[in-house]
Amino acid sequence: MSSRKDGAVPYVVEIKRARDDMAKAMEAIREWLDVHRFEPDAFRSMTVLDKIVFKLEFKIEREASACAGAFDGRLIVPGG
């Protein structure tokens, strides 16, 4: 897990989807973030076999938790 320039460790949300759904999933996540006015510090994606894995980093735990819940993701809590 990376830390930000200010030294704080971010709340990371990991969302996995089928590789074929990458564009649709990315659009859905972006729209959801816009509607809720959440701005992650980072939004990355990587492919792992037949899956696409999105990793979003948030400063605020409630935003990360809400995002994880909305997309059946996994919240990785700093130090946890």
C-alpha positions, 0 to 999 in steps of 0.5 A: 500500500502506498502512502501519500506525500503528506505521510497519510496512508490511504483507504484503498478500495479494490473492485474486481470485474470480468476483463470484458466488462472493463469499459462498462465498469470504469464508466459506472464507477466514474459516474457513481463518484461524480454523483456522490462528489467523491474524488479519489486520490488515485484510480488505477486498473490492472488486468489479472488473468481474466479479471480487471482489478480497479484500485481507488485510494481515498483520504476519507474512510466513509467515502471508501466504505461507500464505494466498496459497498456500491460495487461489491468491492473490498475495503483495505483499511490502513494498518488493518 
